[in-house]
Amino acid sequence: MKVTKLVSTCDLKDCPTIYATDRGTLLVQGETPGDHELDLPAHETVVEIPEQLFFDLIRKGLRGA
């Protein structure tokens, strides 16, 4: 899978980031919250990112990395 960084909160490797893939999907890097009350299947997870990251992505355009 080819992954392209679209938007991030910093240039380090451990910051919330949104990536595009060559599969037409998005990958989201962020903190894994332990205090959510979601009932997720074992093969899925949830991550938490700042909402500003989505605003930055919209401002830049989905493919405008």
C-alpha positions as a Python dict, from the first residue, in 0.01 Angstrom:
ca = {
    (1, 'M'): (0, 0, 0),
    (2, 'K'): (134, 344, -94),
    (3, 'V'): (76, 605, 179),
    (4, 'T'): (96, 984, 137),
    (5, 'K'): (89, 1229, 429),
    (6, 'L'): (-190, 1482, 378),
    (7, 'V'): (-184, 1689, 696),
    (8, 'S'): (-19, 1668, 1037),
    (9, 'T'): (7, 1866, 1358),
    (10, 'C'): (389, 1854, 1341),
    (11, 'D'): (686, 1710, 1152),
    (12, 'L'): (765, 1439, 1409),
    (13, 'K'): (654, 1077, 1376),
    (14, 'D'): (435, 1073, 1689),
    (15, 'C'): (181, 1346, 1606),
    (16, 'P'): (-179, 1320, 1488),
    (17, 'T'): (-166, 1281, 1110),
    (18, 'I'): (-402, 1198, 822),
    (19, 'Y'): (-268, 995, 528),
    (20, 'A'): (-416, 899, 190),
    (21, 'T'): (-359, 553, 42),
    (22, 'D'): (-351, 427, -314),
    (23, 'R'): (-659, 220, -221),
    (24, 'G'): (-879, 531, -203),
    (25, 'T'): (-884, 524, 178),
    (26, 'L'): (-754, 742, 461),
    (27, 'L'): (-533, 638, 752),
    (28, 'V'): (-557, 837, 1075),
    (29, 'Q'): (-277, 843, 1330),
    (30, 'G'): (-363, 959, 1678),
    (31, 'E'): (-394, 870, 2045),
    (32, 'T'): (-586, 556, 2140),
    (33, 'P'): (-830, 672, 2407),
    (34, 'G'): (-910, 422, 2679),
    (35, 'D'): (-1207, 604, 2824),
    (36, 'H'): (-1454, 578, 2534),
    (37, 'E'): (-1775, 382, 2577),
    (38, 'L'): (-1788, 242, 2224),
    (39, 'D'): (-1856, -124, 2158),
    (40, 'L'): (-1604, -197, 1882),
    (41, 'P'): (-1540, -530, 1708),
    (42, 'A'): (-1205, -689, 1797),
    (43, 'H'): (-1063, -615, 1450),
    (44, 'E'): (-1133, -238, 1472),
    (45, 'T'): (-995, 47, 1680),
    (46, 'V'): (-1060, 416, 1731),
    (47, 'V'): (-810, 701, 1752),
    (48, 'E'): (-851, 1055, 1881),
    (49, 'I'): (-717, 1353, 1688),
    (50, 'P'): (-764, 1730, 1723),
    (51, 'E'): (-1061, 1857, 1520),
    (52, 'Q'): (-832, 2130, 1383),
    (53, 'L'): (-656, 1856, 1182),
    (54, 'F'): (-976, 1799, 979),
    (55, 'F'): (-1021, 2173, 928),
    (56, 'D'): (-662, 2193, 800),
    (57, 'L'): (-727, 1900, 564),
    (58, 'I'): (-1039, 2066, 424),
    (59, 'R'): (-855, 2396, 383),
    (60, 'K'): (-569, 2227, 196),
    (61, 'G'): (-797, 2006, -13),
    (62, 'L'): (-812, 1629, 24),
    (63, 'R'): (-524, 1564, -217),
    (64, 'G'): (-339, 1893, -168),
    (65, 'A'): (-56, 1766, 51),
}
